[in-house]
Amino acid sequence: MPTTLAHWVNNRVAPAVFANDARWNGLLATAGYTLRVFLSIGIALFLAFVFQLQSPLSAATTVLIVANPTVGAMVSKSVWRLIGTLIGAGISVGVMAVFVQSPVLYFYPLSVVVGLGCMVATFRRFFRAYAAVLTGYTIVIIAAPSFANPDGIFLSAMSRLSVVATGIVVTACVFMVTSPRKPSTVLYKLGQAFRETVLHARTFHKAESERVTPQTLENTVISTLEQQEQKTQATNTAFRGLGQPIYDSRSKLLANMAGLTPAIEFAAADDPDMQNRVRNLRLCLSRLTGLIVSYHPYWLTFSAGEEETRAVHILVAQTLGRVLELTEQPDWLTNATPLSTCLHDALKTLEQLARQTTNTTTLAALDNTRDALVQMDLALHDLTSLRPDRTQANIQPYLEWPTALRNGVRGGFIALLAGMLWYVLHWSSGPLLIIYTVAASSLLSTTPSAAKASPMMAAGTMLAIPMGFLCHTLALPRIDGYPLLWLSLCLFLLPGVWLQFHPRYSIGAFGYAVFFTMMLSVDNPIVYDDLSLTNNWMSILVACALLAVVFRVILPADHRLDAARLVTSLTRSIQKLARTPYARTEPWVAWEGMQLQKISRLMMRLSFIPANIDRQGYTDAAFASLSLGRLIVRLKWNAAHATLDSKTHATLTNALNAFAHLRHNPEQTARALQQAALAIRTMPEQETGLSLTRDRTLSCLEQAASIILSVPGFFHDHGPIHIPEDRPQATASVSVHPAA
């Protein structure tokens, strides 16, 4: 068996690692991160012993929590962890002082604070959530040693602050000294994202310009994407080759955009220049994401079979090709004038073509491509501008209240349940039970799906129990100095630290590493008490079971219901956009940025639904809703600024008011839009003002009606996702009307 294993490692694993540059670089990065973590643990633990701090291993736990390969992320996480610890320490002292004579009453405000912390952690983005997380479980950590002696609560709070500050300062120093700091890397990645977005758009415009029949569009796009994939595989073998190149290419780009969002925030935390540009870069990323999702099937097939639109797509494809050539210059991020000039010249040509045609389908292609080029130019400005533009809109974070309330109830309920179990059973390890359940539930609130992550967190913690037993029985009794203690801890923590950033095992590895140190009884000197250790391990097992029961059984997640709520929220946003007076309408980039956050959550919820559901249909329909919103903005602009007579203006206003029926009867809304288009078309030329304005209004009305009729099941409040999953209609396509 050993020979077979060695043969497999030498012939399969080792050659694959050394022959693949990406895997080798990943291995080196993981190894470097692991060494920095172990160095930070060694220094922090040594200082905790020197300072004779209470619970010195908490310094190692702090290192494991705040450590991050990105220096900016580590700095942000450390600052917010310290803020949360300060808030939690203050609340802990205050609550203990008020309820010192009544343990039962103490658990009620504790559960409320923990629940609020879990709610805020769900709302906040990135490592700001850790301030709320730390506020919750710092209260328990500080109060646990003082349950028997409440007078020592202040000293316990000071000790906790000292040990956390020690871990944070040491980790920051080690990572800042040993980690490469390259904020410009984020700008380079954003530049690559801009090029990939342009390439994605050019692929579809080139395919539109080359097709002869509507059926050849997909074949042309697939052929182009496969050629791009072959070029990519020459330098990046990690590209996934799935059976649907169109959707796979889009998903790859969207995943890349999602990864750049935290990278911008972390670079801003580490570099003042990036901090000045962070607002512009956020808008740039949002615009690029909006450009990617704008190329959906319903937009592409609207002009199916129209020969006149080929000239439009040929022009845009050539323009985007020229933009790609210009971005190959090494200084294009510092001198974007040639790119902007190229885009502006194309926009002028599109405007000239618009004045030469009366075909509404051609105008639709002209207006849609014009909007795409305008957004591309604005994204280019945001990317290359060195000064913050305070006049632009700010994209507000989307607050998903149902998920936050559910996580808040979970956190408060599990804190109260653990506290009452300890009080009723008089369990000597009850405080440890409360510490784990509160800490784990608070940390789970920052994950995309707390219910799905809770078993993995519990599994990683349970794995730490036998490893803790081995550490106490095999390693610690043979230690006669600090170097051996440090090396032993590093050996047992290696699996958790190494796998912490593996997508499949990250939550479990994080739980193993963090709670392994919490279960160790390491002090100076070390006192071995088998009964106490066994009691602690039993409390952790009970806490893991309690965590899984509360998150998966008592208060489970309903991903289908969450997805349905997001679909409803998207539809309501469209209704609100259509019926809000133009003077009070928020800027397009702010509206689109908010909807993109909803769509991102919707895609995640759909991936969690095990039942047979039209996931791709709902994703495309959600993207189509953004195009519908863009059409509404054009119509409202025409109603507010364009030259329209009173009759046409009233017809257009009635068409916008018809969106009030979108959730209850989308076909009625579509018919109202079609009737408005027919009424405007039949009006005499001299009564409708400028011909171009009229034709553009007709184009927007017809496109909006086409999108609604393509996916009525998405907009209807009794669509497939809104009905119980045990009904046959629950698996219907979004293209089917719910009443059918």
HELIX and SHEET records of a PDB file:
HELIX    1   1 PRO A    2  TRP A    8  1                                   7    
HELIX    2   2 VAL A    9  VAL A   13  3                                   5    
HELIX    3   3 ALA A   14  ALA A   19  1                                   6    
HELIX    4   4 ASP A   21  VAL A   50  1                                  30    
HELIX    5   5 LEU A   57  VAL A   66  1                                  10    
HELIX    6   6 VAL A   71  VAL A   98  1                                  28    
HELIX    7   7 PRO A  103  PHE A  123  1                                  21    
HELIX    8   8 PHE A  126  ARG A  128  5                                   3    
HELIX    9   9 ALA A  129  ALA A  143  1                                  15    
HELIX   10  10 ALA A  144  SER A  146  5                                   3    
HELIX   11  11 PRO A  150  GLY A  152  5                                   3    
HELIX   12  12 ILE A  153  THR A  178  1                                  26    
HELIX   13  13 SER A  184  GLU A  210  1                                  27    
HELIX   14  14 THR A  216  GLN A  233  1                                  18    
HELIX   15  15 PRO A  245  ASP A  270  1                                  26    
HELIX   16  16 PRO A  272  SER A  294  1                                  23    
HELIX   17  17 PRO A  297  LEU A  300  1                                   4    
HELIX   18  18 THR A  301  SER A  303  5                                   3    
HELIX   19  19 THR A  309  LEU A  326  1                                  18    
HELIX   20  20 THR A  337  ARG A  355  1                                  19    
HELIX   21  21 THR A  360  THR A  384  1                                  25    
HELIX   22  22 TRP A  401  LEU A  425  1                                  25    
HELIX   23  23 GLY A  430  LEU A  444  1                                  15    
HELIX   24  24 ALA A  450  LEU A  470  1                                  21    
HELIX   25  25 CYS A  471  ALA A  475  3                                   5    
HELIX   26  26 LEU A  476  ARG A  478  5                                   3    
HELIX   27  27 TYR A  482  TRP A  498  1                                  17    
HELIX   28  28 SER A  506  MET A  519  1                                  14    
HELIX   29  29 ASP A  530  VAL A  549  1                                  20    
HELIX   30  30 VAL A  550  ILE A  554  3                                   5    
HELIX   31  31 HIS A  559  ARG A  579  1                                  21    
HELIX   32  32 TYR A  582  ARG A  584  5                                   3    
HELIX   33  33 TRP A  588  PHE A  608  1                                  21    
HELIX   34  34 ARG A  615  HIS A  641  1                                  27    
HELIX   35  35 SER A  646  ASN A  657  1                                  12    
HELIX   36  36 ALA A  658  HIS A  661  5                                   4    
HELIX   37  37 PRO A  666  THR A  682  1                                  17    
HELIX   38  38 GLU A  685  GLU A  687  5                                   3    
HELIX   39  39 SER A  691  SER A  710  1                                  20    
HELIX   40  40 PRO A  712  PHE A  715  1                                   4    
HELIX   41  41 PRO A  720  HIS A  722  5                                   3    
HELIX   42  42 PRO A  728  THR A  731  5                                   4    
END                                                                             
